[in-house]
């Protein structure tokens, strides 16, 4: 099961997702939350300490380029990058709820977020 929550800022998306994640975990489900909000606060909401240990996916530039197959100057990306090892390397866990953070695109001149979105899509599949 995959659940996405979106909407206007300040309407309770993070709170609802945290409550849903806890309830699903209590019901025996495996839970992986990927916080794709440009201003991520899911870690604090589910009680993860030392949030500075989280490396947002968008900050893994070299890894993203490598995994997406992006060649300098080319508009093409690998749409099926290998991501199996990323889950264990870049997620944190609290009470059985696993968390990864997408992070924000920092600069407008950076172009599209194709590499980030490609890796995120593969993580979800």
N, CA, C and O atoms as a Tinker XYZ file with bonds, in Angstrom:
   500  protein
     1  N      0.843000   -1.160000    0.000000    73     2
     2  CA     0.000000    0.000000    0.000000    64     1     3
     3  C      0.896000    1.234000    0.000000    63     2     4     5
     4  O      1.870000    1.302000    0.750000    81     3
     5  N      0.563000    2.202000   -0.842000    73     3     6
     6  CA     1.283000    3.470000   -0.889000    64     5     7
     7  C      0.274000    4.582000   -0.679000    63     6     8     9
     8  O     -0.799000    4.590000   -1.282000    81     7
     9  N      0.632000    5.516000    0.182000    73     7    10
    10  CA    -0.251000    6.635000    0.489000    64     9    11
    11  C      0.537000    7.923000    0.303000    63    10    12    13
    12  O      1.647000    8.056000    0.817000    81    11
    13  N     -0.031000    8.864000   -0.426000    73    11    14
    14  CA     0.579000   10.181000   -0.589000    64    13    15
    15  C     -0.395000   11.217000   -0.039000    63    14    16    17
    16  O     -1.602000   11.144000   -0.269000    81    15
    17  N      0.147000   12.167000    0.679000    73    15    18
    18  CA    -0.672000   13.249000    1.219000    64    17    19
    19  C     -0.099000   14.556000    0.690000    63    18    20    21
    20  O      1.095000   14.824000    0.827000    81    19
    21  N     -0.956000   15.360000    0.088000    73    19    22
    22  CA    -0.501000   16.651000   -0.421000    64    21    23
    23  C     -1.555000   17.701000   -0.091000    63    22    24    25
    24  O     -2.687000   17.384000    0.276000    81    23
    25  N     -1.156000   18.942000   -0.232000    73    23    26
    26  CA    -2.092000   20.028000    0.032000    64    25    27
    27  C     -1.363000   21.297000    0.402000    63    26    28    29
    28  O     -0.133000   21.343000    0.430000    81    27
    29  N     -2.129000   22.312000    0.682000    73    27    30
    30  CA    -1.629000   23.622000    1.069000    64    29    31
    31  C     -0.828000   23.522000    2.373000    63    30    32    33
    32  O     -1.110000   22.671000    3.217000    81    31
    33  N      0.146000   24.377000    2.525000    73    31    34
    34  CA     0.953000   24.393000    3.738000    64    33    35
    35  C      0.131000   24.705000    4.978000    63    34    36    37
    36  O     -0.785000   25.527000    4.935000    81    35
    37  N      0.461000   24.049000    6.079000    73    35    38
    38  CA    -0.170000   24.351000    7.355000    64    37    39
    39  C     -1.524000   23.706000    7.595000    63    38    40    41
    40  O     -2.234000   24.090000    8.523000    81    39
    41  N     -1.894000   22.725000    6.767000    73    39    42
    42  CA    -3.210000   22.107000    6.934000    64    41    43
    43  C     -3.174000   20.793000    7.717000    63    42    44    45
    44  O     -4.217000   20.185000    7.955000    81    43
    45  N     -1.968000   20.350000    8.122000    73    43    46
    46  CA    -1.870000   19.152000    8.946000    64    45    47
    47  C     -1.395000   17.896000    8.237000    63    46    48    49
    48  O     -1.583000   16.794000    8.752000    81    47
    49  N     -0.785000   18.037000    7.068000    73    47    50
    50  CA    -0.310000   16.865000    6.323000    64    49    51
    51  C      0.671000   16.034000    7.144000    63    50    52    53
    52  O      0.535000   14.813000    7.218000    81    51
    53  N      1.639000   16.671000    7.749000    73    51    54
    54  CA     2.654000   15.959000    8.528000    64    53    55
    55  C      2.029000   15.275000    9.735000    63    54    56    57
    56  O      2.358000   14.126000   10.033000    81    55
    57  N      1.143000   15.956000   10.424000    73    55    58
    58  CA     0.483000   15.380000   11.599000    64    57    59
    59  C     -0.343000   14.162000   11.221000    63    58    60    61
    60  O     -0.278000   13.130000   11.888000    81    59
    61  N     -1.120000   14.283000   10.149000    73    59    62
    62  CA    -1.950000   13.160000    9.704000    64    61    63
    63  C     -1.075000   11.974000    9.298000    63    62    64    65
    64  O     -1.377000   10.832000    9.643000    81    63
    65  N      0.008000   12.242000    8.567000    73    63    66
    66  CA     0.881000   11.149000    8.129000    64    65    67
    67  C      1.546000   10.475000    9.321000    63    66    68    69
    68  O      1.678000    9.251000    9.337000    81    67
    69  N      1.964000   11.239000   10.312000    73    67    70
    70  CA     2.587000   10.644000   11.500000    64    69    71
    71  C      1.595000    9.758000   12.248000    63    70    72    73
    72  O      1.945000    8.661000   12.680000    81    71
    73  N      0.375000   10.224000   12.399000    73    71    74
    74  CA    -0.638000    9.415000   13.094000    64    73    75
    75  C     -0.962000    8.157000   12.292000    63    74    76    77
    76  O     -1.118000    7.080000   12.867000    81    75
    77  N     -1.062000    8.284000   10.989000    73    75    78
    78  CA    -1.332000    7.143000   10.125000    64    77    79
    79  C     -0.177000    6.139000   10.169000    63    78    80    81
    80  O     -0.402000    4.930000   10.231000    81    79
    81  N      1.045000    6.641000   10.137000    73    79    82
    82  CA     2.219000    5.763000   10.197000    64    81    83
    83  C      2.233000    4.967000   11.506000    63    82    84    85
    84  O      2.488000    3.762000   11.500000    81    83
    85  N      1.960000    5.640000   12.622000    73    83    86
    86  CA     1.926000    4.946000   13.917000    64    85    87
    87  C      0.820000    3.900000   13.957000    63    86    88    89
    88  O      1.023000    2.800000   14.472000    81    87
    89  N     -0.342000    4.232000   13.421000    73    87    90
    90  CA    -1.460000    3.283000   13.435000    64    89    91
    91  C     -1.166000    2.061000   12.546000    63    90    92    93
    92  O     -1.451000    0.926000   12.930000    81    91
    93  N     -0.604000    2.302000   11.374000    73    91    94
    94  CA    -0.255000    1.185000   10.495000    64    93    95
    95  C      0.791000    0.285000   11.143000    63    94    96    97
    96  O      0.719000   -0.940000   11.045000    81    95
    97  N      1.761000    0.906000   11.805000    73    95    98
    98  CA     2.806000    0.120000   12.489000    64    97    99
    99  C      2.185000   -0.702000   13.613000    63    98   100   101
   100  O      2.524000   -1.874000   13.777000    81    99
   101  N      1.276000   -0.103000   14.392000    73    99   102
   102  CA     0.592000   -0.835000   15.460000    64   101   103
   103  C     -0.215000   -2.005000   14.914000    63   102   104   105
   104  O     -0.410000   -3.008000   15.600000    81   103
   105  N     -0.684000   -1.870000   13.667000    73   103   106
   106  CA    -1.443000   -2.944000   13.023000    64   105   107
   107  C     -0.533000   -3.981000   12.365000    63   106   108   109
   108  O     -1.011000   -4.866000   11.655000    81   107
   109  N      0.775000   -3.874000   12.600000    73   107   110
   110  CA     1.712000   -4.865000   12.111000    64   109   111
   111  C      2.247000   -4.644000   10.711000    63   110   112   113
   112  O      2.905000   -5.526000   10.160000    81   111
   113  N      1.986000   -3.508000   10.131000    73   111   114
   114  CA     2.471000   -3.201000    8.778000    64   113   115
   115  C      3.893000   -2.674000    8.824000    63   114   116   117
   116  O      4.295000   -2.037000    9.797000    81   115
   117  N      4.652000   -2.940000    7.773000    73   115   118
   118  CA     5.949000   -2.301000    7.613000    64   117   119
   119  C      5.695000   -0.890000    7.110000    63   118   120   121
   120  O      4.884000   -0.690000    6.206000    81   119
   121  N      6.381000    0.091000    7.687000    73   119   122
   122  CA     6.117000    1.488000    7.339000    64   121   123
   123  C      7.416000    2.185000    6.945000    63   122   124   125
   124  O      8.391000    2.194000    7.697000    81   123
   125  N      7.404000    2.763000    5.760000    73   123   126
   126  CA     8.478000    3.633000    5.302000    64   125   127
   127  C      7.831000    4.954000    4.917000    63   126   128   129
   128  O      6.973000    4.995000    4.036000    81   127
   129  N      8.237000    6.029000    5.573000    73   127   130
   130  CA     7.733000    7.362000    5.267000    64   129   131
   131  C      8.835000    8.100000    4.520000    63   130   132   133
   132  O      9.981000    8.139000    4.967000    81   131
   133  N      8.479000    8.683000    3.378000    73   131   134
   134  CA     9.421000    9.531000    2.651000    64   133   135
   135  C      8.866000   10.943000    2.717000    63   134   136   137
   136  O      7.839000   11.254000    2.113000    81   135
   137  N      9.560000   11.787000    3.457000    73   135   138
   138  CA     9.124000   13.174000    3.630000    64   137   139
   139  C      9.600000   13.974000    2.432000    63   138   140   141
   140  O     10.782000   14.301000    2.326000    81   139
   141  N      8.674000   14.291000    1.522000    73   139   142
   142  CA     9.005000   15.028000    0.303000    64   141   143
   143  C      8.646000   16.506000    0.412000    63   142   144   145
   144  O      8.645000   17.215000   -0.593000    81   143
   145  N      8.343000   16.976000    1.616000    73   143   146
   146  CA     8.021000   18.382000    1.826000    64   145   147
   147  C      9.317000   19.197000    1.736000    63   146   148   149
   148  O     10.333000   18.792000    2.301000    81   147
   149  N      9.299000   20.344000    1.035000    73   147   150
   150  CA    10.500000   21.178000    0.974000    64   149   151
   151  C     10.958000   21.661000    2.354000    63   150   152   153
   152  O     12.122000   22.019000    2.533000    81   151
   153  N     10.054000   21.670000    3.313000    73   151   154
   154  CA    10.388000   22.028000    4.689000    64   153   155
   155  C     10.044000   20.816000    5.570000    63   154   156   157
   156  O      9.005000   20.799000    6.229000    81   155
   157  N     10.913000   19.815000    5.577000    73   155   158
   158  CA    10.579000   18.548000    6.226000    64   157   159
   159  C     10.602000   18.608000    7.758000    63   158   160   161
   160  O     11.563000   19.085000    8.362000    81   159
   161  N      9.527000   18.114000    8.366000    73   159   162
   162  CA     9.445000   18.055000    9.823000    64   161   163
   163  C      8.937000   16.696000   10.321000    63   162   164   165
   164  O      8.627000   16.545000   11.503000    81   163
   165  N      8.853000   15.711000    9.420000    73   163   166
   166  CA     8.329000   14.409000    9.806000    64   165   167
   167  C      9.192000   13.751000   10.883000    63   166   168   169
   168  O      8.666000   13.081000   11.771000    81   167
   169  N     10.499000   13.936000   10.812000    73   167   170
   170  CA    11.387000   13.308000   11.800000    64   169   171
   171  C     11.018000   13.734000   13.215000    63   170   172   173
   172  O     10.881000   12.894000   14.104000    81   171
   173  N     10.859000   15.026000   13.422000    73   171   174
   174  CA    10.495000   15.516000   14.746000    64   173   175
   175  C      9.105000   15.029000   15.141000    63   174   176   177
   176  O      8.862000   14.709000   16.305000    81   175
   177  N      8.198000   14.974000   14.173000    73   175   178
   178  CA     6.811000   14.601000   14.460000    64   177   179
   179  C      6.697000   13.145000   14.899000    63   178   180   181
   180  O      5.862000   12.820000   15.743000    81   179
   181  N      7.528000   12.261000   14.336000    73   179   182
   182  CA     7.466000   10.854000   14.759000    64   181   183
   183  C      8.458000   10.538000   15.869000    63   182   184   185
   184  O      8.575000    9.387000   16.292000    81   183
   185  N      9.176000   11.559000   16.343000    73   183   186
   186  CA    10.019000   11.389000   17.520000    64   185   187
   187  C     11.449000   10.973000   17.262000    63   186   188   189
   188  O     12.110000   10.466000   18.168000    81   187
   189  N     11.946000   11.170000   16.053000    73   187   190
   190  CA    13.346000   10.835000   15.764000    64   189   191
   191  C     14.242000   11.914000   16.340000    63   190   192   193
   192  O     14.052000   13.105000   16.092000    81   191
   193  N     15.215000   11.476000   17.109000    73   191   194
   194  CA    16.191000   12.410000   17.677000    64   193   195
   195  C     17.389000   12.507000   16.737000    63   194   196   197
   196  O     17.538000   11.681000   15.836000    81   195
   197  N     18.223000   13.486000   16.934000    73   195   198
   198  CA    19.414000   13.697000   16.112000    64   197   199
   199  C     19.057000   13.820000   14.635000    63   198   200   201
   200  O     19.644000   13.142000   13.792000    81   199
   201  N     18.101000   14.680000   14.323000    73   199   202
   202  CA    17.657000   14.832000   12.938000    64   201   203
   203  C     18.773000   15.311000   12.012000    63   202   204   205
   204  O     18.665000   15.179000   10.793000    81   203
   205  N     19.828000   15.858000   12.572000    73   203   206
   206  CA    20.949000   16.297000   11.736000    64   205   207
   207  C     21.652000   15.118000   11.069000    63   206   208   209
   208  O     22.433000   15.316000   10.138000    81   207
   209  N     21.390000   13.901000   11.528000    73   207   210
   210  CA    21.971000   12.707000   10.909000    64   209   211
   211  C     21.290000   12.353000    9.587000    63   210   212   213
   212  O     21.805000   11.531000    8.830000    81   211
   213  N     20.154000   12.956000    9.306000    73   211   214
   214  CA    19.421000   12.654000    8.085000    64   213   215
   215  C     20.086000   13.363000    6.910000    63   214   216   217
   216  O     20.292000   14.576000    6.947000    81   215
   217  N     20.420000   12.608000    5.873000    73   215   218
   218  CA    20.923000   13.189000    4.640000    64   217   219
   219  C     19.786000   13.181000    3.638000    63   218   220   221
   220  O     19.398000   12.113000    3.163000    81   219
   221  N     19.234000   14.354000    3.299000    73   219   222
   222  CA    18.149000   14.392000    2.313000    64   221   223
   223  C     18.615000   13.854000    0.965000    63   222   224   225
   224  O     19.758000   14.068000    0.563000    81   223
   225  N     17.725000   13.158000    0.274000    73   223   226
   226  CA    18.043000   12.594000   -1.031000    64   225   227
   227  C     18.521000   13.685000   -1.982000    63   226   228   229
   228  O     19.436000   13.449000   -2.772000    81   227
   229  N     17.922000   14.873000   -1.924000    73   227   230
   230  CA    18.293000   15.960000   -2.848000    64   229   231
   231  C     19.714000   16.459000   -2.626000    63   230   232   233
   232  O     20.269000   17.125000   -3.500000    81   231
   233  N     20.318000   16.153000   -1.475000    73   231   234
   234  CA    21.695000   16.572000   -1.207000    64   233   235
   235  C     22.719000   15.518000   -1.608000    63   234   236   237
   236  O     23.920000   15.731000   -1.442000    81   235
   237  N     22.269000   14.400000   -2.125000    73   235   238
   238  CA    23.162000   13.322000   -2.544000    64   237   239
   239  C     23.482000   13.483000   -4.025000    63   238   240   241
   240  O     23.316000   12.544000   -4.802000    81   239
   241  N     23.936000   14.662000   -4.416000    73   239   242
   242  CA    24.076000   14.986000   -5.833000    64   241   243
   243  C     24.908000   13.978000   -6.616000    63   242   244   245
   244  O     24.464000   13.498000   -7.660000    81   243
   245  N     26.094000   13.649000   -6.140000    73   243   246
   246  CA    26.949000   12.712000   -6.875000    64   245   247
   247  C     26.295000   11.343000   -6.985000    63   246   248   249
   248  O     26.332000   10.709000   -8.040000    81   247
   249  N     25.698000   10.893000   -5.889000    73   247   250
   250  CA    25.032000    9.592000   -5.888000    64   249   251
   251  C     23.838000    9.604000   -6.838000    63   250   252   253
   252  O     23.615000    8.635000   -7.563000    81   251
   253  N     23.067000   10.696000   -6.839000    73   251   254
   254  CA    21.900000   10.792000   -7.717000    64   253   255
   255  C     22.301000   10.770000   -9.184000    63   254   256   257
   256  O     21.670000   10.097000   -9.999000    81   255
   257  N     23.350000   11.506000   -9.515000    73   255   258
   258  CA    23.816000   11.526000  -10.901000    64   257   259
   259  C     24.287000   10.131000  -11.290000    63   258   260   261
   260  O     23.972000    9.643000  -12.375000    81   259
   261  N     25.044000    9.489000  -10.400000    73   259   262
   262  CA    25.538000    8.142000  -10.676000    64   261   263
   263  C     24.376000    7.165000  -10.882000    63   262   264   265
   264  O     24.362000    6.414000  -11.857000    81   263
   265  N     23.403000    7.174000   -9.964000    73   263   266
   266  CA    22.297000    6.222000  -10.019000    64   265   267
   267  C     21.339000    6.494000  -11.163000    63   266   268   269
   268  O     20.773000    5.563000  -11.734000    81   267
   269  N     21.153000    7.761000  -11.503000    73   267   270
   270  CA    20.199000    8.082000  -12.567000    64   269   271
   271  C     20.819000    7.914000  -13.943000    63   270   272   273
   272  O     20.114000    7.972000  -14.950000    81   271
   273  N     22.136000    7.704000  -14.000000    73   271   274
   274  CA    22.799000    7.516000  -15.277000    64   273   275
   275  C     22.956000    8.796000  -16.067000    63   274   276   277
   276  O     23.202000    8.756000  -17.272000    81   275
   277  N     22.815000    9.939000  -15.399000    73   275   278
   278  CA    22.895000   11.239000  -16.076000    64   277   279
   279  C     24.309000   11.471000  -16.575000    63   278   280   281
   280  O     25.275000   11.390000  -15.817000    81   279
   281  N     24.413000   11.762000  -17.864000    73   279   282
   282  CA    25.695000   12.085000  -18.474000    64   281   283
   283  C     25.726000   13.592000  -18.666000    63   282   284   285
   284  O     24.749000   14.180000  -19.131000    81   283
   285  N     26.843000   14.224000  -18.312000    73   283   286
   286  CA    26.952000   15.684000  -18.434000    64   285   287
   287  C     26.565000   16.143000  -19.834000    63   286   288   289
   288  O     27.054000   15.621000  -20.836000    81   287
   289  N     25.678000   17.126000  -19.879000    73   287   290
   290  CA    25.237000   17.677000  -21.144000    64   289   291
   291  C     24.123000   16.901000  -21.821000    63   290   292   293
   292  O     23.601000   17.332000  -22.849000    81   291
   293  N     23.757000   15.768000  -21.258000    73   291   294
   294  CA    22.706000   14.942000  -21.859000    64   293   295
   295  C     21.385000   15.156000  -21.128000    63   294   296   297
   296  O     21.380000   15.301000  -19.905000    81   295
   297  N     20.271000   15.180000  -21.845000    73   295   298
   298  CA    18.975000   15.331000  -21.190000    64   297   299
   299  C     18.377000   14.002000  -20.723000    63   298   300   301
   300  O     17.260000   13.977000  -20.206000    81   299
   301  N     19.110000   12.896000  -20.900000    73   299   302
   302  CA    18.551000   11.578000  -20.626000    64   301   303
   303  C     18.972000   11.016000  -19.269000    63   302   304   305
   304  O     20.088000   11.243000  -18.802000    81   303
   305  N     18.041000   10.273000  -18.642000    73   303   306
   306  CA    18.258000    9.645000  -17.347000    64   305   307
   307  C     17.862000    8.183000  -17.436000    63   306   308   309
   308  O     17.022000    7.805000  -18.253000    81   307
   309  N     18.467000    7.372000  -16.597000    73   307   310
   310  CA    18.052000    5.985000  -16.434000    64   309   311
   311  C     16.785000    6.012000  -15.581000    63   310   312   313
   312  O     16.809000    6.525000  -14.462000    81   311
   313  N     15.694000    5.474000  -16.084000    73   311   314
   314  CA    14.448000    5.523000  -15.325000    64   313   315
   315  C     14.301000    4.357000  -14.346000    63   314   316   317
   316  O     13.313000    4.284000  -13.615000    81   315
   317  N     15.262000    3.459000  -14.327000    73   315   318
   318  CA    15.232000    2.330000  -13.395000    64   317   319
   319  C     16.562000    2.177000  -12.663000    63   318   320   321
   320  O     17.206000    1.133000  -12.767000    81   319
   321  N     16.981000    3.206000  -11.925000    73   319   322
   322  CA    18.272000    3.094000  -11.227000    64   321   323
   323  C     18.211000    2.075000  -10.094000    63   322   324   325
   324  O     17.141000    1.801000   -9.549000    81   323
   325  N     19.363000    1.522000   -9.748000    73   323   326
   326  CA    19.466000    0.575000   -8.640000    64   325   327
   327  C     19.447000    1.386000   -7.344000    63   326   328   329
   328  O     20.284000    2.268000   -7.149000    81   327
   329  N     18.486000    1.086000   -6.452000    73   327   330
   330  CA    18.336000    1.858000   -5.223000    64   329   331
   331  C     18.197000    0.978000   -3.974000    63   330   332   333
   332  O     18.009000    1.497000   -2.874000    81   331
   333  N     18.288000   -0.339000   -4.132000    73   331   334
   334  CA    18.047000   -1.241000   -3.012000    64   333   335
   335  C     18.902000   -0.924000   -1.785000    63   334   336   337
   336  O     18.425000   -1.025000   -0.654000    81   335
   337  N     20.139000   -0.548000   -1.999000    73   335   338
   338  CA    21.039000   -0.280000   -0.879000    64   337   339
   339  C     20.776000    1.059000   -0.206000    63   338   340   341
   340  O     21.235000    1.271000    0.917000    81   339
   341  N     20.059000    1.962000   -0.847000    73   339   342
   342  CA    19.823000    3.289000   -0.274000    64   341   343
   343  C     18.931000    3.236000    0.953000    63   342   344   345
   344  O     19.105000    4.025000    1.882000    81   343
   345  N     17.977000    2.313000    0.967000    73   343   346
   346  CA    17.068000    2.232000    2.108000    64   345   347
   347  C     17.830000    2.024000    3.406000    63   346   348   349
   348  O     17.586000    2.723000    4.390000    81   347
   349  N     18.743000    1.079000    3.414000    73   347   350
   350  CA    19.462000    0.805000    4.661000    64   349   351
   351  C     20.506000    1.871000    4.978000    63   350   352   353
   352  O     20.825000    2.092000    6.146000    81   351
   353  N     21.041000    2.533000    3.956000    73   351   354
   354  CA    22.105000    3.514000    4.179000    64   353   355
   355  C     21.611000    4.889000    4.587000    63   354   356   357
   356  O     22.306000    5.598000    5.315000    81   355
   357  N     20.419000    5.288000    4.133000    73   355   358
   358  CA    20.004000    6.673000    4.311000    64   357   359
   359  C     18.677000    6.851000    5.023000    63   358   360   361
   360  O     18.066000    7.915000    4.929000    81   359
   361  N     18.225000    5.843000    5.726000    73   359   362
   362  CA    16.978000    6.012000    6.471000    64   361   363
   363  C     17.270000    5.920000    7.955000    63   362   364   365
   364  O     18.259000    5.322000    8.379000    81   363
   365  N     16.397000    6.519000    8.727000    73   363   366
   366  CA    16.439000    6.399000   10.178000    64   365   367
   367  C     15.167000    5.677000   10.600000    63   366   368   369
   368  O     14.178000    5.663000    9.867000    81   367
   369  N     15.199000    5.090000   11.767000    73   367   370
   370  CA    14.039000    4.336000   12.235000    64   369   371
   371  C     13.729000    4.687000   13.681000    63   370   372   373
   372  O     14.626000    4.880000   14.500000    81   371
   373  N     12.442000    4.763000   13.972000    73   371   374
   374  CA    11.969000    5.019000   15.331000    64   373   375
   375  C     10.700000    4.201000   15.532000    63   374   376   377
   376  O      9.726000    4.370000   14.799000    81   375
   377  N     10.710000    3.320000   16.520000    73   375   378
   378  CA     9.545000    2.505000   16.856000    64   377   379
   379  C      8.990000    1.755000   15.645000    63   378   380   381
   380  O      7.776000    1.625000   15.491000    81   379
   381  N      9.885000    1.266000   14.789000    73   379   382
   382  CA     9.460000    0.493000   13.631000    64   381   383
   383  C      9.028000    1.317000   12.437000    63   382   384   385
   384  O      8.650000    0.750000   11.411000    81   383
   385  N      9.071000    2.639000   12.535000    73   383   386
   386  CA     8.732000    3.511000   11.412000    64   385   387
   387  C     10.046000    3.985000   10.796000    63   386   388   389
   388  O     10.856000    4.634000   11.458000    81   387
   389  N     10.246000    3.653000    9.525000    73   387   390
   390  CA    11.454000    4.058000    8.813000    64   389   391
   391  C     11.192000    5.375000    8.083000    63   390   392   393
   392  O     10.093000    5.607000    7.581000    81   391
   393  N     12.210000    6.233000    8.028000    73   391   394
   394  CA    12.056000    7.563000    7.439000    64   393   395
   395  C     13.211000    7.895000    6.520000    63   394   396   397
   396  O     14.377000    7.673000    6.847000    81   395
   397  N     12.859000    8.437000    5.347000    73   395   398
   398  CA    13.826000    9.062000    4.453000    64   397   399
   399  C     13.282000   10.450000    4.126000    63   398   400   401
   400  O     12.072000   10.676000    4.165000    81   399
   401  N     14.178000   11.370000    3.805000    73   399   402
   402  CA    13.779000   12.751000    3.510000    64   401   403
   403  C     14.244000   13.106000    2.105000    63   402   404   405
   404  O     15.417000   12.938000    1.772000    81   403
   405  N     13.315000   13.599000    1.277000    73   403   406
   406  CA    13.674000   14.024000   -0.082000    64   405   407
   407  C     14.463000   15.323000   -0.046000    63   406   408   409
   408  O     15.486000   15.436000   -0.721000    81   407
   409  N     14.012000   16.304000    0.725000    73   407   410
   410  CA    14.702000   17.587000    0.801000    64   409   411
   411  C     14.219000   18.547000   -0.262000    63   410   412   413
   412  O     13.358000   18.211000   -1.075000    81   411
   413  N     14.772000   19.730000   -0.250000    73   411   414
   414  CA    14.317000   20.795000   -1.154000    64   413   415
   415  C     15.329000   21.033000   -2.257000    63   414   416   417
   416  O     16.529000   20.823000   -2.082000    81   415
   417  N     14.821000   21.475000   -3.392000    73   415   418
   418  CA    15.690000   21.925000   -4.478000    64   417   419
   419  C     16.101000   23.345000   -4.116000    63   418   420   421
   420  O     15.250000   24.226000   -3.995000    81   419
   421  N     17.395000   23.571000   -3.942000    73   419   422
   422  CA    17.885000   24.831000   -3.389000    64   421   423
   423  C     17.993000   25.967000   -4.388000    63   422   424   425
   424  O     17.783000   27.123000   -4.021000    81   423
   425  N     18.319000   25.670000   -5.656000    73   423   426
   426  CA    18.551000   26.746000   -6.607000    64   425   427
   427  C     17.680000   26.586000   -7.839000    63   426   428   429
   428  O     17.461000   25.476000   -8.323000    81   427
   429  N     17.187000   27.714000   -8.339000    73   427   430
   430  CA    16.356000   27.696000   -9.535000    64   429   431
   431  C     17.125000   27.312000  -10.781000    63   430   432   433
   432  O     16.570000   26.702000  -11.695000    81   431
   433  N     18.415000   27.671000  -10.823000    73   431   434
   434  CA    19.191000   27.362000  -12.023000    64   433   435
   435  C     19.619000   25.907000  -12.082000    63   434   436   437
   436  O     20.294000   25.495000  -13.026000    81   435
   437  N     19.234000   25.129000  -11.084000    73   435   438
   438  CA    19.623000   23.726000  -11.054000    64   437   439
   439  C     18.893000   22.869000  -12.058000    63   438   440   441
   440  O     19.209000   21.687000  -12.186000    81   439
   441  N     17.924000   23.416000  -12.780000    73   439   442
   442  CA    17.185000   22.633000  -13.762000    64   441   443
   443  C     16.115000   21.809000  -13.081000    63   442   444   445
   444  O     15.662000   22.135000  -11.984000    81   443
   445  N     15.723000   20.754000  -13.734000    73   443   446
   446  CA    14.669000   19.916000  -13.166000    64   445   447
   447  C     15.224000   19.053000  -12.039000    63   446   448   449
   448  O     16.437000   18.934000  -11.864000    81   447
   449  N     14.332000   18.467000  -11.299000    73   447   450
   450  CA    14.717000   17.547000  -10.222000    64   449   451
   451  C     14.592000   16.120000  -10.723000    63   450   452   453
   452  O     14.152000   15.236000   -9.989000    81   451
   453  N     14.977000   15.893000  -11.972000    73   451   454
   454  CA    14.790000   14.584000  -12.599000    64   453   455
   455  C     15.520000   13.478000  -11.852000    63   454   456   457
   456  O     14.942000   12.420000  -11.601000    81   455
   457  N     16.771000   13.702000  -11.496000    73   455   458
   458  CA    17.526000   12.652000  -10.799000    64   457   459
   459  C     16.884000   12.338000   -9.452000    63   458   460   461
   460  O     16.708000   11.169000   -9.109000    81   459
   461  N     16.531000   13.374000   -8.685000    73   459   462
   462  CA    15.903000   13.171000   -7.381000    64   461   463
   463  C     14.584000   12.421000   -7.515000    63   462   464   465
   464  O     14.316000   11.472000   -6.779000    81   463
   465  N     13.761000   12.865000   -8.471000    73   463   466
   466  CA    12.455000   12.234000   -8.645000    64   465   467
   467  C     12.555000   10.817000   -9.175000    63   466   468   469
   468  O     11.741000    9.964000   -8.823000    81   467
   469  N     13.555000   10.555000  -10.027000    73   467   470
   470  CA    13.763000    9.204000  -10.533000    64   469   471
   471  C     14.138000    8.267000   -9.405000    63   470   472   473
   472  O     13.598000    7.165000   -9.307000    81   471
   473  N     15.058000    8.691000   -8.550000    73   471   474
   474  CA    15.459000    7.853000   -7.414000    64   473   475
   475  C     14.286000    7.677000   -6.452000    63   474   476   477
   476  O     14.050000    6.572000   -5.963000    81   475
   477  N     13.548000    8.754000   -6.178000    73   475   478
   478  CA    12.390000    8.658000   -5.288000    64   477   479
   479  C     11.356000    7.677000   -5.848000    63   478   480   481
   480  O     10.824000    6.847000   -5.110000    81   479
   481  N     11.077000    7.770000   -7.130000    73   479   482
   482  CA    10.107000    6.852000   -7.743000    64   481   483
   483  C     10.555000    5.408000   -7.599000    63   482   484   485
   484  O      9.734000    4.537000   -7.312000    81   483
   485  N     11.846000    5.134000   -7.794000    73   483   486
   486  CA    12.356000    3.774000   -7.654000    64   485   487
   487  C     12.280000    3.305000   -6.199000    63   486   488   489
   488  O     11.988000    2.137000   -5.945000    81   487
   489  N     12.535000    4.192000   -5.253000    73   487   490
   490  CA    12.420000    3.821000   -3.842000    64   489   491
   491  C     10.988000    3.397000   -3.522000    63   490   492   493
   492  O     10.766000    2.466000   -2.747000    81   491
   493  N     10.033000    4.079000   -4.119000    73   491   494
   494  CA     8.630000    3.762000   -3.856000    64   493   495
   495  C      8.180000    2.478000   -4.528000    63   494   496   497
   496  O      7.230000    1.841000   -4.074000    81   495
   497  N      8.853000    2.089000   -5.608000    73   495   498
   498  CA     8.465000    0.845000   -6.263000    64   497   499
   499  C      9.276000   -0.315000   -5.718000    63   498   500
   500  O      9.093000   -1.453000   -6.149000    81   499
